[in-house]
Amino acid sequence: MTYAYCLAEAEDSHTAEYAVDEICYTSFEGTPSLEPLRAVRFVYGTKDAAAVRTGDSGGMALPAGPRISRLLFLQLSASDVIERTVTLRRQEVTVMPSKKVSESR
């Protein structure tokens, strides 16, 4: 199994984030070796500005990761054949604040 990554650079050119771009599988690295026959490709979409959450790590602001919008399932060949496409849809969810439950003994 092999993995390919895409990366996002910050404004100062350092790598801010890695995301999986493709996973190739059904390969064999023994003897005789076999090239992968299938893959999953990740297609990332953009987030609305209001949906981007920013965390903090070691004093550096880090925005939340990219949003996967589609998955492409491929049969690998000279002209990679898309066998299936899965489109992911997001649903807005309202989170209600939790109520403090007191214990009585």
C-alpha positions in Angstrom: 0.0 0.0 0.0 1.4 3.4 -0.9 0.2 6.9 0.1 0.6 10.2 -1.6 0.2 13.5 0.2 -0.6 17.1 -0.8 0.5 19.9 1.4 -0.6 23.4 2.2 2.0 26.2 2.7 1.6 29.0 5.1 2.1 32.6 4.1 5.8 32.4 5.2 6.3 29.3 2.9 6.6 26.7 5.7 4.5 23.6 5.3 1.4 24.2 7.5 -0.4 20.9 6.8 -0.3 17.6 5.0 -3.4 15.8 3.7 -3.8 12.4 2.1 -4.1 12.8 -1.7 -4.2 9.1 -2.8 -4.0 5.6 -1.4 -2.9 2.9 -3.8 -3.5 -0.7 -2.8 -3.5 -4.4 -4.0 0.2 -4.2 -4.6 2.9 -6.7 -3.4 6.5 -5.7 -2.7 7.8 -9.3 -2.5 9.0 -11.5 -5.4 7.6 -11.2 -7.9 6.5 -7.7 -7.2 3.1 -6.4 -8.3 2.1 -2.8 -9.1 -1.0 -1.5 -7.3 -4.3 -2.2 -9.2 -6.6 0.0 -7.3 -6.6 3.5 -5.7 -8.7 5.9 -3.7 -8.2 9.6 -4.6 -9.3 12.3 -2.2 -10.8 15.5 -3.8 -10.7 18.5 -1.4 -13.1 21.4 -1.6 -12.9 24.8 0.0 -14.5 25.9 3.2 -16.6 29.0 3.8 -14.6 31.5 5.8 -17.1 31.1 8.7 -16.4 27.3 8.7 -12.6 27.6 9.2 -11.6 27.1 12.8 -8.1 28.0 13.9 -6.3 26.3 16.7 -3.0 27.1 18.3 0.1 25.0 18.7 3.3 26.3 20.2 2.2 29.9 19.5 1.5 29.2 15.9 -2.1 29.6 14.5 -3.2 26.5 12.6 -6.4 26.4 10.6 -8.5 23.3 10.6 -7.8 20.8 7.8 -9.1 20.7 4.3 -12.6 19.4 3.7 -13.0 16.2 1.6 -15.7 16.8 -1.0 -15.4 13.6 -3.1 -13.7 10.2 -3.1 -12.7 8.6 -6.4 -12.3 4.8 -6.5 -10.0 3.9 -9.4 -8.8 0.9 -11.3 -5.2 1.8 -12.1 -4.1 1.4 -15.7 -2.5 3.6 -18.4 -5.7 5.6 -18.4 -6.9 5.3 -14.7 -10.6 4.2 -14.9 -12.9 5.7 -12.3 -15.1 2.9 -11.0 -17.0 4.8 -8.5 -17.4 8.4 -7.2 -18.7 9.2 -3.7 -19.7 12.8 -3.2 -19.8 13.9 0.5 -22.4 16.4 1.5 -22.2 18.5 4.7 -25.1 19.2 7.0 -25.1 22.0 9.4 -25.6 20.8 12.9 -26.5 23.0 15.9 -24.8 21.9 19.1 -26.8 22.6 22.2 -24.8 23.6 25.3 -24.6 20.8 27.8 -26.4 21.0 31.1 -24.6 20.4 34.3 -26.0 17.4 36.0 -25.5 17.4 39.8 -25.1 14.1 41.6 -27.2 13.5 44.7 -26.2 10.8 47.2 
